[in-house]
Amino acid sequence: MSGTGRRPTLKDIAADTGLSMAAVSYALRGLQGTPETRQRVREAAERLGYQADPVARALASGRSGSVGVLCASLEDLWQQRLAAALGRELLSPERNAWIIDSAGDADRQLELAQHLVDHRADAIVVIPIDPAAKGWAEIARQAPVIAVGDALPAAKAKSEVLFDNETGISTALRRLAEAGHQTVAVLSPSRRSVERPAEEIAQRVAVSLGLNVNLVPCPHDLAGATEVARAVLTGTPRPTGILALADSMAFGVYAACSELGIRVPDELSLLGYDDQPMSQLLTPPLSTFHWPLDELVTDVVARVTSAIDTNRRVRRTTVVPELIERGSVAAPPAKA
């Protein structure tokens, strides 16, 4: 520990080791120097009580070392898993992740994105609530934006990792139609004021399949999803099939069915959309869609690194889901 009462600096480590300040800086960051030199510098830094000044480092490098992960809603269990995995993979001596919940509010999400820009986030990973919002264009001009799920048509995002909802929703509705269902409810996280691409796909595919589809806004939390499902299942006409665009919503359907004495799949067929591990524990286990989370996280982190290091746009990729059949879909009940 320095006995001068002031904070030790790189200059002090350089004097102690006989190296230049540049060599010390590189060694501390593990960028240059032999393993022996890096070890000698680290030992000197520890002995002197040196701690890196993040503010000074940000000013010198033009980087804050922080990446914003802006979720649509952390009530969604799948987004929780994705955010946690991204947080782990983005954590390093030079970088950390800010995990932020937009609570399903599209306007609030844009405000939070601007907050990240104002606090000099090196990049923003976003699961957009309203991908078509014009505000994303200004955000993308100020910081690298990596969109996950849906594209941002009004903005020049540095990169996009898109979900193939065309395949997922088409497969789900076709599965219900082939089982004989004609009246289907689609539970969606969108508010009525915002139509996301998934809702447009559901409406278009329903027409092609001759289905009567009702799009129903639904929250992710169990109590809220149960309330929505209860209203759907006591309404007229009652659907014989439900597609929930998140397994967390499907859990509310199971709860409402239990209350109302409706049997799955004998009286109601149900499909989820993101293969939560606990979906296998339901009775019957929930048929749902598996998205390759590990590959998705690896892809997003690589794009974050590229955006920060090169500031170049990277061609978008698309993640394709796989239907996992578990027993919650059957033919509709025969009409009396």
C-alpha positions, 0 to 999 in steps of 0.5 A: 500500500502506498504510504503517501495517502494518495491513490496508487497509479499506473506510474507507481506500478511502472516505477516499481517494476521498471516497465513503461506505463503503456507496458503496465497498462497492457499487462494489467489488461492481459493484452501484451507481455509474457506471462511472467511480466503480467504476473509481476505487474499484477503482484506489484499492483496488489502490493501497492493497493492499485485499483483501476479507475473505471471513470478514467479508463472510460474517458481514455478508451471512449468505452464504459465497459457496460452493455445494456440488456433491455428486456421486454418483460422479466415476468416472462420466464424465457426472457429471465433465462435469456437475460441471466445467460447473457449476463453471465457471458458478458461478464469479464474483467473489462465488461459487465451487463446491466439487466433492465426490465421494461415491464411490457411498456413500449414507451418506457422501453425507449426511455430506458434505452435513452437512459443507457445511451446517456450513461454511455453504454457500449452497446444495447441488446434489446428484446423490443416491445414495439419494433416499429417505434420510430424512436429506435432510429435515434437510439441506434444513431447514438449507440450500437443496438443489437435487436433480439426477436424482432427486427427494428425496421425504422432503425439501422441496428448494428445486428439482429438475431431474429426469431422465425415466428413465421415457422413457429406460429404457422406450425402451431396453428397448422397443428391445431387445424389438423387436429380438427380445431376451428376456433382458436385463441392466441394469447399474446404479450402485446397490448392492444395499441401495439401489433407485433409481427407475431400477431400479424403472422397469426392473423394471416395464417389463420385466414389461409387455414380457415381458422377463427382466431381471436388474438388476446393480450395476456400478461406473463405473470401467473395471476394475470394470465389465469385471469385472462384465460378464465375470461377466454374460457367462459366467453362465447364462443369458447375456443377448443384450442389455445396457442400461448406465445409464452409458456408462462401464459400457458401456465395460467391456462392450466390454472384456469382450466383447473378452476373451471373443471376443463380437461386438457387435452380432452376439452381444450388443446393447448400449445406453448411457445418457449419450452420452459423446463417446468412445462414437462411437469404439468399434467399433461405435459405441455406441447411447446416450441424449443428455441436453441438458447445456448446458440442464441446467447453465443451469437448475441455475445459475438455480435455485441463484441463485434459492434463494440470493437469494429462498429460494423453492421453484421448480417442478421441471423434467424433462429428456428424453433422446433415443436416438442409434442408432449400430449396437450393437443388432441382432437376437439370434443365432439359436438353434442 
